[in-house]
Amino acid sequence: MSNRKSLFLGLIIGGFSGAAIALLASPKYSQDLKDTLSANSKKVKETLSTLKTETIQLKNQVVETSKEGAIILKDFSKDLKTSVDTWKKEIEPNTNKIIDELKSIEESIQQLEKVTKA
């Protein structure tokens, strides 16, 4: 099986090589082909250069956005913590009043239980 693959691959490579040599050696098509290959090569180089530049710009934008996001998240976290701490301080007196009221209600219930049992 491996020999068949090698033979098939050799035939394909040999065929392409022969065709390329024949086209390049042909006087009429040789110059046209060279010009076409040269033009296409320049286009590919320009496209790759543009792609490289745009990729670098995109990378820089992602890095910058990531940094800005980290700063915003840090600030938000600080603001949230401050808000929660302020809220806790504001409700503390009410919390103590509620606890005192619950104790008073509990004492009243206990007194009522004693009265009803007696």
Beta strands, then each sheet from edge to edge (+ up, - down):
end
